[in-house]
Amino acid sequence: MQFLLRISMFPETVASNVFIPYLRKLLIFELRRLGMSQTDIARLTGVTQAAVSKVLNKEHFHSEKLSGLDLAEQELKAVSKRIAKLLYNGNLNEAGYLANRYWWLVAASGDACKAHERYGWRKSECFICTKVVYPELDVSRGLVMADLERALLVLSSSMAELLDTATTDALIMGDIKFIHLLSEKIENAINRGVRVYVLSYSLGERGAKFILEDMPFLKKLRVAVSGDLVIVVDSERGGVLKARPTLPTRHGYLIEERTLTDYLSHDFMNRWVNAKVIVDEDYELPWRFTFHRMALYETKKLLLENRKLRLKVKGYEIDTGARVEIDGNIIDAVLDVPAGFAHFKVETDSGIVRVGGLDAIVEEVAGEFFEIYEGSKQ
């Protein structure tokens, strides 16, 4: 059975001469990376084994550039990875739908309109694409929605891959569609021992029931009024995308700068503490965190139950910048979100030490990895 890229749609010349050949090359490369044989790749993509071998010659592949559309190569690569995974798992129909839908979104976007003009099409003809994608919307709003859906498809595909790299904890915020997209990756992360916190918005009782039925493995789920599409993993990597359909925003960001991921995690916490609780099941101790404020929030709940807890921290001395490890009994977990105070008070052999996050200023230690254990250090 073959997955054939037959996209017979307006404008056909751009689809057949630019989009299909380049996407096919990317799919061949990705399927090979996933471990598929050249024979199977050829059978699946409807080309000869010789053609597959030629594409897999990296020098040949990278010598060919995408032209004819204002379309970033990185964008098409992100989508091709998602299509390739569907093909690899045998989901041919879903892969075909995704490829066709993505092309229609490209054809209906503002970028495509500019390209159409270069090929001599009138603006009214370009709008045909938009009406196919969103037949019930006026053209101007259809263009905005096409841009938004295209950005969501591309960046959410890249953002979803962040969860595959999570080792300790992850924060996820988005609407039902976005969270559903991540369902399998969230479950895999939880099974690996990752603490996953999910914050959804525009979600009533019906929506909450849908998520719980679809994702019964969730231990931490809350509902906020509004927000963006956000993923942050291990306090090191993250992604953010505007999700409001009234804004013609096409570009989101993948982030590996710790200062920026801290801002994302702080914004998440500000929403989390005021959000409606849907599911709040405790993970078994010991707990491990990279997110300092979430560690404080969860620990404070146990302290209010008069639980005896011990903290191990890896971090830095504020004064000297030297690496340090702290091990002691937790006296208090201070978290005043409006005022910005956030630190552990820890009783150690050398006295009381205040442990903040990496943005700590007034504390003695800036922590980056936190472990909470049941019981007291003797």
C-alpha positions, 0 to 999 in steps of 0.5 A, spaced: 500 500 500 502 506 498 502 513 500 502 517 494 502 525 494 497 526 489 495 533 491 490 536 485 489 542 487 489 550 486 495 552 484 497 545 481 503 548 478 506 550 484 503 544 488 506 539 483 513 542 481 515 545 488 511 542 494 510 535 492 517 533 490 520 537 496 516 534 501 517 527 498 524 528 499 524 530 506 519 524 507 524 519 505 530 522 509 525 522 515 523 515 514 530 512 513 532 516 520 526 512 523 529 506 521 525 504 515 529 500 509 530 503 502 525 498 499 519 499 504 520 507 503 520 506 495 514 502 496 511 507 501 512 513 497 511 511 490 518 512 487 524 507 485 529 505 490 534 508 485 530 515 487 530 513 494 538 512 494 539 519 490 535 523 495 539 519 501 545 522 498 546 528 503 550 532 498 545 532 493 539 533 498 542 539 501 544 542 494 536 543 492 533 549 495 525 550 496 523 555 491 517 558 488 513 559 495 515 564 501 515 558 505 521 556 510 524 550 509 524 549 517 517 549 517 516 544 512 521 540 515 517 540 522 511 538 518 514 532 514 517 529 521 510 529 523 507 526 517 513 521 517 511 518 524 504 517 521 507 513 515 512 509 519 506 507 524 502 505 518 497 511 519 497 512 511 490 515 511 491 520 517 498 522 513 495 523 507 490 528 510 495 532 514 499 533 507 493 535 504 491 539 509 497 543 510 498 544 503 491 547 503 493 552 509 499 554 505 495 555 499 490 559 503 495 563 507 497 571 506 504 568 503 501 564 498 497 570 495 504 574 494 507 568 490 500 567 486 501 574 484 508 572 481 505 567 477 500 572 474 494 570 478 489 575 480 487 576 487 480 573 487 483 567 484 487 566 490 481 567 495 479 560 492 484 557 496 481 560 502 474 559 501 476 551 500 479 551 507 474 555 511 467 556 506 463 559 512 468 565 513 469 571 509 475 571 506 479 576 510 478 572 516 479 566 512 486 568 511 487 570 518 485 563 520 489 559 515 495 563 517 494 561 525 492 554 523 498 553 519 502 556 525 499 551 530 500 545 526 508 547 524 510 549 531 505 544 535 509 539 531 516 542 534 513 543 541 510 536 541 517 533 540 520 537 547 516 532 551 520 526 548 526 530 551 523 531 558 527 527 564 524 530 570 518 535 569 514 538 564 509 544 564 503 544 559 498 549 557 493 550 551 486 548 549 483 542 548 485 541 541 493 542 543 493 537 549 489 532 545 495 532 540 500 531 546 496 525 549 501 520 547 507 524 548 504 526 555 503 518 557 509 516 555 513 522 559 509 520 565 511 512 564 518 515 564 517 518 571 516 525 569 512 530 573 507 533 568 502 539 569 497 540 564 493 547 564 487 548 560 483 554 558 476 555 555 474 549 558 467 547 561 465 541 565 464 538 558 471 539 556 474 537 563 470 530 562 473 529 555 480 530 557 479 526 563 476 520 559 481 521 553 487 522 558 486 518 565 493 517 566 493 525 568 495 526 575 495 534 575 490 538 571 487 545 572 483 550 568 484 557 567 481 563 563 485 564 558 493 563 555 497 561 550 500 554 547 506 553 552 510 547 553 516 547 558 521 541 560 526 541 565 527 548 566 531 548 560 527 548 553 520 550 551 516 553 546 510 558 546 505 560 540 499 565 541 493 561 540 488 567 539 484 566 533 483 574 532 490 575 532 494 574 525 500 571 529 504 566 525 510 565 529 511 562 535 518 560 539 522 554 541 527 556 546 533 554 549 535 560 553 534 559 561 532 566 563 526 565 558 524 558 560 524 561 567 519 567 565 514 562 561 514 557 568 513 563 572 507 565 568 505 558 568 505 558 576 501 565 576 496 561 572 496 555 576 495 557 583 489 561 581 486 555 576 480 551 578 483 544 580 480 538 576 485 533 578 490 533 583 493 526 585 500 526 588 506 523 585 509 518 590 515 521 594 521 522 593 519 528 588 524 531 583 523 538 580 527 543 576 521 548 577 523 551 583 516 554 584 512 548 583 517 544 588 515 550 593 507 549 591 507 542 592 511 541 598 507 547 602 501 542 601 505 537 605 508 541 610 500 544 612 499 536 613 505 536 618 509 532 614 516 531 616 520 533 609 527 533 607 530 537 601 536 535 597 539 541 592 544 542 587 545 549 585 550 555 586 552 560 592 549 567 591 555 570 593 561 566 590 557 563 584 561 556 587 557 550 585 554 547 592 549 541 594 545 542 600 542 537 604 537 538 610 530 538 613 525 543 610 522 548 615 518 552 611 516 553 603 515 560 602 511 562 596 508 569 595 507 569 588 504 577 588 510 579 592 515 575 588 518 571 595 519 564 593 524 560 597 525 554 602 528 554 609 532 549 610 535 546 617 542 544 615 548 542 619 551 549 618 545 553 620 538 555 616 539 556 609 534 559 604 534 556 597 531 560 591 531 558 584 536 560 579 533 568 579 535 568 587 537 575 589 536 575 597 537 568 598 543 564 600 543 559 595 540 559 588 537 552 586 537 548 579 535 541 581 530 539 587 529 532 591 524 532 596 524 526 601 519 523 606 522 524 613 528 528 617 535 528 616 538 525 623 
